[in-house]
C-alpha cells in the first residue's frame, strides 16, 4: 500500500513535498515523490493523508508505563520529597491495577505517535501485556534493587527468573533488558554483578544516573534525604554506606558499570570530566527534559553530549513525574531549556530534536536498523500529523512546523510494524473508554 501526504519527513534525508511511503508486509519498500510511486505501481492501493506530515513513529527512550495512574498526585514535590511519597504509594496497587495503569500509558503513547518505548519495569507483566494490546515496539528493562551485598546471589537468581518469565510472555516486538535502578538503590558490588550478567547474556542495560543533587550528595558525601529518610523507608537504614567522594558517573565507572550497551537515564548532574567518561565508554543517553525540570533537578547538557558524539534520545519518563506522554512537548522543551540555559539560539534546533525523538532514540535502544527513519528496508512504523490547523499555516519547513506547532492531539494515524493501531483518532485494538473507567477507580483508591 502507498501512503501519501503533503509532506513526508524521512529523517534520514530531506523532507519530501507531496511525498509517499510504500509499505509491503510490514516493511517500507520505497520512499519518494507520490507521483513517481503511483506511476511505478499503478495498481497499488493508495491512501492520501492530504494536508498532513508523515513521520517515522516516535521513540520514547525512557518511560514507566505501569506508573501512569499516578499522574498528577505529586505535582509540586522536589525530587527527594517525590521519592518519599511515591515509594509507599507504589505498594498500594496490585498486579491487575498495574496492568490497567500500563494500558493507560500505552494508549497515550499510540495516540500521540509514540511507537517504540524503552520501558523500565517493576512488574514487567503489566508492560508486556499493554504492549501486546496496543502493538507497541520496544524494550522492557526489568528493574533490580539491592544494597545488601550478602543478598547479591539471591538478587541475580530472582532477576533471572523474572527475565525468563518476561521472555515467555513478551510479544515479538518487545525485547528484554535489565535496569539496575540507581546508585542510591543498588550497591556498587551489585552494579558490578549485574553488569557482568548483562555482558555475559548480551543484554542492554538502562539505569537512572546523575538525575538529582540529592543523588550526587548521597554518592559523594553519604548524606541528604536519600541517605536517611529514603533508606529508612526502604528498610536499608542498618546497612553501611561509605561516601565515595566522587561523582555518580565516576563511581559507576569504578564498579565496571559503563559500556556501549548501557543507557544512562537523565545525566543532569554531570561535569565535563564526567562527559569524558561517558564518551570513553560510549554510554547512550535518555534525556527527559520535562521530568527533570518539573522535579527541579536541572538541565542536562545535551549540546555537550552531542558534541562528544554520544547517542541521545528523548524520554518522557513516567506520568508520575511528568503529566503527559507528548513527544512534541518534550522536543520543544529540549530546545527551549538549552537555549535559555546557554543564552543562544544556535545551540540546538528543530531538525536536530526531531532526529533525537526518532532515529536518535532508536540508536539509544539499539533498534536503528529496524526503526527511527523512513527508508527502504526498515519496518513500517508511521505516524500522520494533521496540519490543517491555522497554527501550522503556511508551512515552508515541516520539521519546524511539527516541533514548534504540533501536539499529541494532532496525531490521527499510527502504524506499528505495518499494522494500523490508531486511525482517525480511534483505537483499533482496545476499548480505551473501558481502560479509562478502570483507571478512574484506581485513582479513587490512591486518593483515598
Order of alpha helices (4+ residues) and beta strands (2+ residues): beta-beta-beta-alpha-beta-beta-beta-alpha-alpha-beta-alpha-beta-alpha-beta-alpha-beta-alpha-alpha-alpha-beta-alpha-beta-alpha-alpha-beta-alpha-alpha-alpha-beta-alpha-beta-beta-beta-alpha
